[in-house]
Amino acid sequence: QCSAPGPCHLDLAGAYGGGQLSLSYDLYSGPAPVTWQNLVRIGGTWIPLWSVPLPPAFSYESTVSFNFPQVGPVPVISRLLTPAGPACADAVVVDTGP
């Protein structure tokens, strides 16, 4: 599930209910600054959810929920990016209904 070529850690889990997409994260950014990027794929197009800079040694364990339409299976990618490319990534497919 989680690929970690660098000294970071990222686990992603997803769920859907009541019109809410919930994404649960357990991440550690590692010894260098990274950009945390999250994308969803709807209808063949990758749509960014957010892209934020993280400081070195940043830890986060929490769930983010937001309104989301019923569009069937939705792939979600979360990754920690360095200037050289992805340092750590995880993906999940969440079934959002019909």
N, C-alpha and C positions, 0 to 999 in steps of 0.2 A: 504494500500500500504506500508507505512513505519512502521516498527516495532521498537519500541524504549524502551527496558527494562531499559536502562540507560539514563543519562542526555545528550544524544547526539541527533543529527538530521541528517537524510540522505534522500534526495529525488533524484530519478534517472528518467530521461526520455530519450528515444532513437528515432532516425530517421535514414532513409537510403535514399540516392539519389546520382546519379552520381558516383557510385562506392565507396562512402564514408559512413562509419558508424559513426554517431554522437551521443555522449553520453553527456547529460547535467546533471550537478550536482548542488545541493544546500546542503552543509553539514556543520556541526559544530561538532568538535571532542569530546567536553565535557571536564570535568575537569582533565582527566588523559590521558597520552599518549596512542595512539592506532595504529594499523596497518590498513591501507586502502587497501583493496583487491578487485580486479575486475576480474571476470571470464566470459567467453562466452562458450556456449555449441554448438559444431559443430559435427554432426554425432554421437551423444551419448556420446561424450567425453568433459569434462570440461577443458578448456584451459585458463591458467592465462594470463590476459592482463598486470597487474602490481600488485605489493604488496610493499607499501612504508610506512615507519613510519611517523606518524604525531604527532606534539607536542600538549600539552594541549591547549584548547581554539582556535584551528585552524579553520578558516572559509574559505570556497571555494564556489564560485558561478561562474561556467564557463562551456563551452562546449569543449569537446575533440573530434576531428575528425581524422579518418585515413582510408587508403585504405582497402577495405574489399570485398571479393568475394560474388557473388550472390549464396547463399546456402539455400534460403528459410527462414522460421522463425528461429530466433536465440535468445534463452534466454540469458539474461545478468544479473548477480548478482553483486551488489556492497555492501560491508559490512565493518564496522569498528570493528576490533577485539581487545579484551583485552586478557591477558593471560588466563582468565577464559572462553573465547569463544566470540561469537558475541555480541557486545553491541548495534548495530543498523544495519539494513540492508534494502535494497529495491531491487526489481527485475522488469524487463521489458522484453517483447518479441518484437523484432524488425523484421519486414518482409523485408528480403534483396532481394526478387525477386524469380525467378524460383526455 
